[in-house]
Amino acid sequence: MPRAQLSPKPKTKRKQWTRNNMIEAVKSVREKKMGLKKAVKLYNVPKTTLQRFVHSDQPPEEVVNTNIGRKPVLPPQLEENLVSYLLTMESKFYGLTRQDVRKMAYQ
């Protein structure tokens, strides 16, 4: 019998800070209003992430908007074209294997 979950737990602990708190923390540390440790406690953000954002040359709003994880290999437009082609092929009952999709993406 499966267990019922009361509340869904996040799978990772990555990027659980709020955007506004991180922007304020970066601004206050860069303007030397407070130190790194005090900003971490006050704004409830991770120390290493704040440290990396403070030492960046970009403005706080741009630094906070960075995506986590690997960079995509295909440009968004090419990926959309590939997806639409694959969906068209599937609607015509033409089976494409994983290997076929990989070859198309490589070409």
Secondary structure, DSSP 8 states (H G I E B T S, - for coil): -----SS---S--TT-S-HHHHHHHHHHHHTTSS-HHHHHHHHT--HHHHHHHHTSSS-HHHHHT---S---SS-HHHHHHHHHHHHHHHHTT----HHHHHHHHH-
